[in-house]
């Protein structure tokens, strides 16, 4: 492991959006993941693997200049990354579905109106004298008119309509790094890709039609739009407010650490239709149960690693 890479947390003084999101979602989850550094091997993470494979494909596409060769290589990269972890029962995220999404993406955005500058740009900046914030931007691009710099983040989701670009903690951190590195920054773009089991959706804006089976009025189905780009920007005051909120959140982590109190936000135990990987630990009468479970291989140690200034990739668990 590169010695410049360190696990996030109070000991290193390094935080990122993911680790802070753990605490926002459930402080006890943060404790298990960041402090105990636990993961559950074999935990179902098809959605994360699928999104990660799409991400690698798009990074390669823009890095290699958006050529026809880059398209073919990107699809091969997706297949190589995702094939080992695909779940035959997941209708939304299959190898063929991913290839179809990428083909549609390359057809839609074959001739971009911008010039890619650099992909996978990582860095750290100071929140205050004690703490650093680490992040990595998927793509930095130059916009022609008005001329300036945008950052772009590729995001796959099964709820395209629920994504918002502001407020968005991750994007605010990205834009801060962007403004610390480049002049004439115009903002950030959330590059959204919808992942659904079917290619059609009901359009409630169209008149209803008779169902061919029952004759009852039903909404008409139209081809689902799965691509959306959300531009956003932040003022200096908005970035400063985000910094203060982030520091405040870290102070909350300090308090939990000092008092050894990690509240359990029980709505998170079964969030997003999947059980939390630490649910059995939280159901035990003592935290020490993790020791025999660790020895038995039910859990394993896997620190969440930050990104160094060169943008090296950390632990993607």
N, C-alpha and C positions, 0 to 999 in steps of 0.2 A: 504493500500500500504506500502511496506517496505520503511522505512524512508531513507535507503541508496540508494534508486533509485531516480534519479533526471531527470527532463526533459532536453534534450540536448539544447545547445545554449550558447550564450555569458554569460548569467546570472549565469549558473552553471559552465561554463568553461569546459563542457564535450561535445565532439563531437563523432560521429561515421560515418561509411561509408555512411549509408543511408542519414543522414542529410546533409552531405557534397555533396552527389550526387544530392540532391534537388537543391542546389545552382549551381552546375555545369550545371544541365539541364535547370534551369530557376530561377534566383534570386527572382523573384516575387513569384514563387511557394514556395521557402524557407520561404519567409516572411509570407505567409498565413499559412503554415503548422507548422513552428517552432516558430514563434513569436506570431501569432494569435492563434495557436494551433487548427486550424480548420480541420474538415473532413466533408465529405458529406455522411450522413447515407444512406444506400441503394445503394451507388455507386457500379456499377458492378465490382467485383474483383474476378471473378471465377478463373482466372489464378493464382492469389496469394493464394487463399484458396486451390486450387488443389496442388500447389507446397508445401504449408505449411503442408498439410495432408501427402504427400509423405515423407516430411522431418521428421515428427513425427514418421512415420512408420519405417524409416531407423534408426533413433536414437534408437528406442526400440530394433530393430533387433540386433544392435551391442552391446547395453548395456546389453542385456540378453544372450550374448554369441553365437549368430548365430545358435541357435538350431532349431529343427523342431517345437517345441512349440513356440519359438520366431517368427518364420515365420507366423504361424497362428495368433498369437496375434497382430503382426504388421499389417496384413491385416485387422483385426478387428478394430484396431486403426485408420487406414486410412478411413475405412467406416464410423466410428463414427464421425470423424472430418469433413469429406467432405460432407456426405449425406445432411445435412441441407442447404448447399449453392450451390448444383449442379444446373446447368442451362440446362433445356431440349433441348435448341437450340444449345448448344455448343457440337459439334461433337468430338472435340479434348479431352475435359475434362469431362468425365462422370464417374460414379461410377464403371461401368464395365471396362472402359478403364484403370482406375487407378489400379484396382485389377489385370488386365491383365499385366500391366507394372510391378507391384511388383512381380507377379509370374515369369515373364521372368527374372527380376533382380535377384531374389533368386536362380533361376536355373543357371544363368550365374556366379554368385559370391557365390555359395553355399560353396565353399571351398576356402576361402581367403588365400593368402600367407603371411598374417600379423597377428599380435595379437592386438586386440583393447585394449587400456589402459583406456581411459575415454571419455565419450560423453558430449557434451554441456559444454565446458569449457569456462567460461567468465572471463574477467578481464579488467583492465585499466592500461595504462602506460602514462607517461608524454611526451608530445610533446615538451614543454618548461616549464618555470616557471609559466606560466599562464593557460595552457590548457592541458586537459587529453583526451586521445582517448580510446573509449570503443569498445570492440568487443567480439564475442563469436564464438568459433571453434566447428564445428559439431562433429568431431571425432579426437582424437589423437591416433595414432597407432605406434607399434614398427615393423620395417621392419627387416627381419632376415639377409639378405646378400645384401650389406654390412649392418651391424647392425646399426640401428639408428632410429630416430624419424621422423615421417611425421605427418602433419596435413591433414585433409580431409574436403572439403566443398561439400555438396550435392546441385546440381543445376539442376532444371528442366527448359527446354527451348523449344520453337517451332522453334528455329534456331540453331540447334546443330552445324552446320558447321561454324557459326559466333563466337562461343565462343573461346576466347584465354586466356591463363593462364599468359601471360606476354606481355606487361604491364597490370596489373590488380590491381587497388588500394586496393580493399578489401583483396585480397590474400597477398599483401605486408604487410598490417597491421596485418593480421593473423600470418604471418611468424615472424614478429617482436615480437609479444607476445609469440610465441612458443620458440623463441631463448632466451627470457628473463626468461623463465620458465624451459626449459630443456637443457641438454647438448647433443651434437652429433646430432643436427638437420640436417636432410638430405634435407628437403624441404617441399613442399605442393602439394597436389593432388586435382585437380578439378574433382569431380565425377559427370559427365554430364549424364543427362537422357533426351532424346528427347521425346516430346509430340506432336503427329501428328494425323490428322483425319484418315489417311489411313496407312496400314502396308506395303505398297509398294511405291517404287520411281523409276523414270526413271534412267537408267544407261547409261550415254553418252559415256562410254568407250567400250561398247559392240556394235557390228554391228547392224544396224537398221533392222527391220523385217517388213513385210507387215501387215498393219492393217487388222484385220478380217472383219471390217465394210466397209472400203473405198478402201483397197488395197494399200494405200499410205504408204511409208516407215515411220516408227515411232521407237522411242527408245524402247528397251526392258525394262520391269519392273522387278525389283528384290525386295526381302524382305528388308525392310528398317532397317538399323542398328541404334538402338536408345540408345546405351550405348557407352560411351567414357570416358576414364580417361586420364587427362592431367597433368603430373607431371611438377613441376616447382621449382625454387629455387631463392633466392636473395642473393647477396653479401652484406657486410656491407656498402659499398659505395652506392649501390642501395637503401638500406633501409634508409640511411641518406638523400639521395636525395628525396625520398618519404616524409620523415618527413618535410624537408624544403618546399616542394611543398604544403604539407597539411597546414603548418603554414601560408604560403603565401595566401592560399585560405581563411583561417580564418581571416586574415587581410583584405581581400576583403569584408568579411561579416561585419567586424568592420566598414569599410568605408561606406558601404551601410547603416548600422545602424546609424552612425553619421550624414550622409548627408540626411538620409531618402529617398534614391534613390534605387529602386529595379528594375533593367532593366527587361523587359519582352522579353524572347526569344520565339518569336511567332511560331517558328517551333515546339515547344513543346505543343502548344494548342491542336493539333490533332495528337499527336505522337502515334505510334503503333496502328493506326486504332481505337483509342478511344479518346474521348474528355477529356481534363483535368478537374478534378473535381472542379477547381476554375475558369473555363472559364467565367461563368456568373458574378462572382465578378470582373474579369478584364474587362468585357465589360461595367460595370456600370460607371457612371460619377464620383462617389465618393466612396472611400473605406468604408465610413460609412454605405454603404448599407448592410454590413455584420451584423450590429446590428439587424435590423428587421428580416433578414433572420435567424439569430441565434435564435431569440425569437420565430419565427414561426416553428422552427425545421427543416428548410431546411439545416442548418449546425449545428454542435455541437462541443463543445470543447473536445479535446482528445490529451493531451500532448504526444509527442514521448519520451518514457522513455529509459534511458540507462540501461546497465546491471551492476550489482555490482560485486564485486570480487568473489562472490560465483557462478556467472553465472546464477542468477535468470532471468527469462524471462520477457522482457519488453512488451510494447504495440505493438501488431502485426498489428495494423491498417495500 
